[in-house]
Amino acid sequence: MKRDGNWYSYASAACLAVILYVFMTRFDTIWDTVKGVLGLFTPVLIGCVIAYLINPLSVLFSKYILRWIKKDRLRSFLSNFFAFLIVILFLVFALITLVPQIYTSIRTFSGNLDGYMKRINDFVDAVGIPTTALNIDQFLSSSEDLLSTVTSFLERNMSNILSLSVTAGKSVFQWAVAFIMSIYLLAEKDKLKSGLKRLFTAALGGRRYSAFEGFLTRCNAICSRYVIYNIIDSLIVGLANMMFMTIAGMQYVGLVSFCVAITNLIPTFGPVIGAVFGAFVLLMVKPSHALIFLIFTLVLQTLDGYVIKPKLFGDSLGVSGLWILIAIMVFGGMFGVVGILLAIPAVAIIDLIYHSYLLPWLERRRKAADGR
């Protein structure tokens, strides 16, 4: 049947309008259904993400450190093994460093609670805010009041706490399964790539597959560069923070520096979260240290934004700050913390599609239409 009649254009437009109307009016239902289906494959998706993040380290071992091994399968196995070993050792080191400090922080906080409350009251009085206006004299005047308040809160919300514990247990199990899944994915990555290449070549044809492969290669370059250099940048910021706190004689060096490094992975708002957390921890110990820490964090983030990150990233992303902020809000609202972390590479890929594919295609259509 011929498609050159007007009826075909009208029918296509009508179908698209109906689909768009149903999508807009039933967006919540459709989105809940999509999330429910994706939830079934959560361990697989997380495993793919973990494998993708660890793959550059495995490639580093394969291409540079273990390149003297002639057998491809042995070199691939050892590269994956050492890559996962480094990640596991890093996680173990982080736990060994953080857990004792968190335990010590809790003991110190509970043991010196009365002194902390007195410092807060003195600070509020010095600022000129009456304690009655904040009601802290009623609830935070002693450790017994605060502890009784916390105990009462736990008793009233025990069912929610148990539900949250069950959810946390499921999350830990999912992440464990995903980590095991990532090991298998990296081990079979060559077979998976070969199978997908054969499938897309058969489905798209040789010419279209070449264009599609070039697009995927550029997307992979954007994501890999962003992930690798963002991790390096966070390590630099965390180590610089650790060195400064050690020289300044501050407490909780490992806890605060680790938090600063992790939150630095979050674009735009992450450094603010790390600064507030570190300042709060130090405020309980010594307010002057909290002030010095905030000043140093401001200087460090300024250097990071204008010196370190431009040196690492260069102009590879080329996305304006406005679009990055919009992407963070949109992807954060849709996918939570994961969406915030992936907002920048996602908007960079969207920008790539627009400038390299969509806009040239529209210009070609316009020129063809004008040449008729």
C-alpha positions as CSV (number, residue, x, y, z in Angstrom):
1,M,0.0,0.0,0.0
2,K,1.3,3.4,-0.9
3,R,2.2,5.9,1.8
4,D,2.2,9.1,-0.4
5,G,-1.4,10.0,0.2
6,N,-2.5,12.7,2.6
7,W,-4.5,10.1,4.6
8,Y,-1.2,8.5,5.7
9,S,0.2,11.7,7.2
10,Y,-3.1,12.5,8.9
11,A,-3.4,9.0,10.3
12,S,0.2,9.1,11.6
13,A,-0.3,12.5,13.2
14,A,-3.5,11.3,14.8
15,C,-1.9,8.2,16.2
16,L,1.0,10.2,17.6
17,A,-1.4,12.7,19.2
18,V,-3.4,9.8,20.9
19,I,-0.2,8.2,22.2
20,L,1.1,11.6,23.5
21,Y,-2.3,12.3,25.1
22,V,-2.4,8.9,26.9
23,F,1.2,9.3,28.0
24,M,0.6,12.8,29.4
25,T,-2.6,11.9,31.2
26,R,-1.4,8.5,32.5
27,F,2.2,9.5,33.2
28,D,2.2,8.5,36.8
29,T,0.7,5.0,36.1
30,I,3.1,4.4,33.1
31,W,6.1,5.6,35.2
32,D,5.1,3.4,38.2
33,T,4.7,0.4,35.8
34,V,8.1,1.1,34.2
35,K,9.7,1.4,37.7
36,G,8.1,-1.8,38.8
37,V,9.4,-3.7,35.7
38,L,12.9,-2.2,36.2
39,G,12.8,-3.1,39.9
40,L,12.8,-6.7,38.9
41,F,16.1,-6.3,37.1
42,T,17.6,-4.0,39.8
43,P,20.5,-6.3,40.7
44,V,21.3,-6.8,37.0
45,L,21.3,-3.0,36.3
46,I,23.4,-2.3,39.3
47,G,25.8,-5.1,38.3
48,C,26.1,-3.5,34.8
49,V,26.9,-0.2,36.4
50,I,29.5,-1.7,38.8
51,A,31.1,-3.6,35.9
52,Y,31.2,-0.5,33.8
53,L,32.9,1.5,36.6
54,I,35.5,-1.2,37.3
55,N,36.1,-2.0,33.6
56,P,38.6,1.0,33.1
57,L,40.7,-0.3,35.9
58,S,40.7,-3.8,34.3
59,V,41.6,-2.3,31.0
60,L,44.5,-0.4,32.7
61,F,45.9,-3.7,34.0
62,S,45.4,-5.5,30.7
63,K,46.9,-2.8,28.4
64,Y,49.8,-1.6,30.5
65,I,50.6,-3.7,33.6
66,L,50.0,-7.2,32.4
67,R,50.6,-6.7,28.7
68,W,53.6,-9.1,28.9
69,I,51.2,-12.0,29.3
70,K,50.6,-13.5,25.8
71,K,47.5,-15.5,26.5
72,D,44.4,-13.3,26.1
73,R,42.2,-15.3,28.5
74,L,44.8,-15.4,31.2
75,R,45.5,-11.7,30.9
76,S,41.8,-10.9,31.0
77,F,41.2,-13.1,34.0
78,L,44.1,-11.6,36.0
79,S,43.1,-8.0,35.0
80,N,39.6,-8.5,36.2
81,F,40.9,-10.2,39.4
82,F,43.3,-7.4,40.3
83,A,40.7,-4.7,39.5
84,F,38.1,-6.3,41.8
85,L,40.8,-6.9,44.4
86,I,41.7,-3.2,44.5
87,V,38.1,-2.2,44.8
88,I,37.5,-4.7,47.7
89,L,40.6,-3.6,49.5
90,F,39.6,0.0,49.2
91,L,36.1,-0.8,50.6
92,V,37.7,-2.8,53.5
93,F,40.2,0.0,54.2
94,A,37.3,2.6,54.2
95,L,35.3,0.4,56.7
96,I,38.3,-0.1,58.9
97,T,39.0,3.6,58.9
98,L,35.4,4.8,59.3
99,V,33.7,2.4,61.7
100,P,36.1,3.0,64.7
101,Q,35.8,6.7,64.2
102,I,32.0,6.6,63.9
103,Y,31.9,4.5,67.1
104,T,34.3,7.0,68.8
105,S,32.3,9.9,67.6
106,I,29.1,8.5,69.0
107,R,30.7,7.8,72.4
108,T,32.3,11.2,72.5
109,F,29.0,12.9,71.5
110,S,27.0,11.1,74.1
111,G,29.6,11.6,76.8
112,N,30.0,15.3,76.2
113,L,26.4,16.1,75.4
114,D,25.9,18.5,78.3
115,G,29.0,20.5,77.2
116,Y,27.8,20.6,73.6
117,M,24.4,21.9,74.7
118,K,26.0,24.5,76.8
119,R,28.2,25.7,73.9
120,I,25.1,25.9,71.6
121,N,23.2,27.9,74.3
122,D,26.2,30.2,74.7
123,F,26.5,30.7,71.0
124,V,22.8,31.5,70.6
125,D,23.1,34.0,73.5
126,A,26.1,35.6,71.9
127,V,24.3,36.0,68.6
128,G,21.4,37.6,70.4
129,I,18.7,35.0,69.9
130,P,16.8,34.2,73.1
131,T,16.8,30.5,73.9
132,T,13.1,30.6,74.6
133,A,12.5,31.5,71.0
134,L,14.0,28.3,69.8
135,N,12.7,26.2,72.8
136,I,16.1,24.6,73.1
137,D,16.1,25.4,76.8
138,Q,13.2,23.0,77.2
139,F,14.4,20.1,75.2
140,L,18.2,20.3,75.0
141,S,19.2,21.6,78.4
142,S,20.7,18.2,79.4
143,S,21.6,14.9,78.0
144,E,18.9,13.2,79.9
145,D,16.2,15.3,78.2
146,L,17.6,14.6,74.8
147,L,18.1,10.9,75.4
148,S,14.5,10.6,76.7
149,T,13.3,12.4,73.6
150,V,15.2,10.0,71.3
151,T,14.0,7.0,73.3
152,S,10.4,8.2,73.0
153,F,10.8,8.8,69.3
154,L,12.2,5.3,68.8
155,E,9.3,3.7,70.7
156,R,6.7,5.6,68.7
157,N,8.2,4.8,65.4
158,M,9.3,1.2,66.0
159,S,7.2,-0.2,63.1
160,N,8.7,2.3,60.7
161,I,12.2,1.5,61.9
162,L,11.7,-2.2,61.5
163,S,10.3,-1.6,58.0
164,L,13.3,0.5,57.2
165,S,15.6,-2.2,58.5
166,V,14.0,-4.8,56.2
167,T,14.3,-2.5,53.3
168,A,18.0,-1.9,54.1
169,G,18.5,-5.6,54.4
170,K,17.0,-6.1,50.9
171,S,19.2,-3.4,49.5
172,V,22.3,-5.0,51.0
173,F,21.3,-8.3,49.5
174,Q,20.7,-6.7,46.1
175,W,24.0,-5.0,46.1
176,A,25.8,-8.3,47.0
177,V,24.0,-10.0,44.2
178,A,24.8,-7.1,41.8
179,F,28.5,-7.3,42.8
180,I,28.6,-11.0,42.0
181,M,26.8,-10.2,38.7
182,S,29.4,-7.6,37.8
183,I,32.1,-10.2,38.1
184,Y,30.4,-12.5,35.6
185,L,29.7,-9.5,33.3
186,L,33.3,-8.5,33.2
187,A,34.4,-12.1,32.7
188,E,32.1,-12.4,29.7
189,K,32.4,-8.9,28.3
190,D,34.2,-10.0,25.1
191,K,31.5,-12.6,24.3
192,L,28.7,-10.1,25.1
193,K,30.3,-7.4,22.9
194,S,30.7,-9.9,20.0
195,G,27.1,-11.1,20.4
196,L,25.6,-7.6,20.5
197,K,27.7,-6.6,17.5
198,R,26.4,-9.5,15.5
199,L,22.8,-8.7,16.6
200,F,22.9,-5.0,15.7
201,T,24.7,-5.6,12.4
202,A,22.0,-8.0,11.4
203,A,19.3,-5.6,12.5
204,L,20.6,-2.4,11.2
205,G,22.9,-3.3,8.4
206,G,26.6,-2.6,8.0
207,R,26.4,1.1,7.2
208,R,23.9,2.0,9.9
209,Y,25.7,-0.2,12.5
210,S,28.9,1.7,11.8
211,A,27.2,5.0,12.5
212,F,25.5,3.5,15.6
213,E,28.9,2.1,16.8
214,G,30.5,5.5,16.4
215,F,27.7,7.1,18.4
216,L,28.2,4.5,21.2
217,T,31.9,5.0,21.2
218,R,31.5,8.8,21.7
219,C,29.0,8.2,24.5
220,N,31.3,5.8,26.2
221,A,34.2,8.3,25.9
222,I,32.0,10.9,27.6
223,C,30.9,8.6,30.4
224,S,34.3,7.0,31.0
225,R,36.1,10.4,31.0
226,Y,33.6,11.8,33.4
227,V,33.6,8.9,35.8
228,I,37.4,8.4,35.9
229,Y,38.3,12.0,36.3
230,N,35.5,12.7,38.8
231,I,36.9,9.9,41.0
232,I,40.5,11.3,40.6
233,D,39.2,14.8,41.5
234,S,37.4,13.5,44.6
235,L,40.5,11.6,45.7
236,I,42.6,14.8,45.3
237,V,40.0,16.8,47.3
238,G,39.8,14.2,50.0
239,L,43.6,13.8,50.4
240,A,44.0,17.6,50.5
241,N,41.4,17.9,53.2
242,M,43.0,15.0,55.2
243,M,46.5,16.7,55.0
244,F,45.1,20.1,56.1
245,M,43.1,18.6,59.0
246,T,46.1,16.6,60.2
247,I,48.4,19.7,60.0
248,A,45.8,21.8,61.8
249,G,45.5,19.2,64.6
250,M,41.8,18.6,64.0
251,Q,39.9,15.5,65.2
252,Y,37.9,13.0,63.1
253,V,40.3,13.4,60.1
254,G,39.3,10.1,58.4
255,L,35.6,10.5,58.9
256,V,35.4,14.1,57.7
257,S,37.8,13.6,54.8
258,F,36.0,10.5,53.5
259,C,32.7,12.3,53.7
260,V,34.2,15.3,51.8
261,A,35.6,13.0,49.1
262,I,32.3,11.1,48.7
263,T,30.1,14.1,48.6
264,N,32.4,15.8,46.1
265,L,31.3,13.1,43.6
266,I,27.8,14.8,43.7
267,P,27.8,17.7,41.2
268,T,26.9,21.3,42.4
269,F,25.4,20.5,45.8
270,G,27.9,17.8,47.0
271,P,30.7,20.1,48.3
272,V,28.1,22.0,50.3
273,I,26.8,18.8,51.9
274,G,30.4,17.8,52.8
275,A,31.2,21.2,54.2
276,V,28.1,21.3,56.4
277,F,28.7,17.8,57.7
278,G,32.4,18.4,58.5
279,A,31.6,21.8,60.1
280,F,28.9,20.2,62.3
281,V,31.2,17.4,63.5
282,L,34.0,19.9,64.3
283,L,31.6,22.4,65.9
284,M,30.8,19.9,68.6
285,V,34.5,19.5,69.4
286,K,35.9,23.0,68.9
287,P,34.0,25.8,67.1
288,S,37.2,27.5,65.9
289,H,38.1,24.4,64.0
290,A,34.7,24.4,62.4
291,L,35.3,28.0,61.2
292,I,38.8,27.2,59.9
293,F,37.5,24.1,58.2
294,L,34.8,26.1,56.4
295,I,37.3,28.7,55.2
296,F,39.7,26.0,53.9
297,T,36.8,24.2,52.2
298,L,35.8,27.4,50.4
299,V,39.4,27.9,49.2
300,L,39.7,24.2,48.2
301,Q,36.5,24.2,46.3
302,T,37.5,27.4,44.5
303,L,40.8,25.8,43.4
304,D,38.9,22.6,42.5
305,G,36.4,24.5,40.3
306,Y,38.8,26.8,38.6
307,V,42.1,24.8,38.4
308,I,41.8,21.1,39.1
309,K,38.6,20.2,37.3
310,P,39.4,22.3,34.1
311,K,42.8,20.5,34.0
312,L,41.2,17.1,34.3
313,F,38.1,17.5,32.2
314,G,39.2,20.1,29.8
315,D,36.4,21.0,27.3
316,S,35.4,17.4,26.7
317,L,31.9,17.9,28.1
318,G,31.2,21.4,26.8
319,V,27.8,21.7,28.6
320,S,26.7,25.0,30.0
321,G,26.1,25.4,33.8
322,L,22.4,26.1,33.2
323,W,21.7,22.8,31.5
324,I,23.7,21.0,34.1
325,L,21.6,22.5,36.9
326,I,18.4,21.7,35.1
327,A,19.6,18.1,34.5
328,I,20.5,17.7,38.2
329,M,17.0,18.8,39.2
330,V,15.2,16.7,36.6
331,F,17.3,13.5,36.9
332,G,17.4,13.9,40.7
333,G,13.7,14.1,40.9
334,M,13.2,11.0,38.6
335,F,16.0,8.7,39.8
336,G,17.2,10.1,43.2
337,V,20.9,10.1,44.1
338,V,21.8,7.9,41.1
339,G,20.1,10.5,38.8
340,I,22.1,13.3,40.4
341,L,25.4,11.4,39.9
342,L,24.6,10.7,36.2
343,A,23.0,14.0,35.4
344,I,26.2,15.6,33.8
345,P,27.1,12.7,31.5
346,A,23.4,12.3,30.6
347,V,23.0,15.9,29.6
348,A,26.4,15.8,27.7
349,I,25.1,12.8,25.7
350,I,21.8,14.7,25.0
351,D,23.8,17.7,23.9
352,L,25.9,15.4,21.6
353,I,22.7,13.9,20.1
354,Y,21.3,17.4,19.5
355,H,24.3,19.1,17.9
356,S,25.8,16.1,16.0
357,Y,22.7,14.3,14.8
358,L,19.3,16.0,15.3
359,L,20.3,19.5,14.3
360,P,22.2,18.4,11.1
361,W,19.3,16.2,10.2
362,L,16.8,19.0,10.5
363,E,19.1,21.3,8.5
364,R,19.3,18.7,5.7
365,R,15.6,18.4,5.6
366,R,15.1,22.1,5.5
367,K,17.6,22.4,2.6
368,A,15.9,19.6,0.7
369,A,12.5,21.2,1.2
370,D,13.8,24.6,0.1
371,G,15.5,23.1,-3.0
372,R,12.2,21.6,-4.3
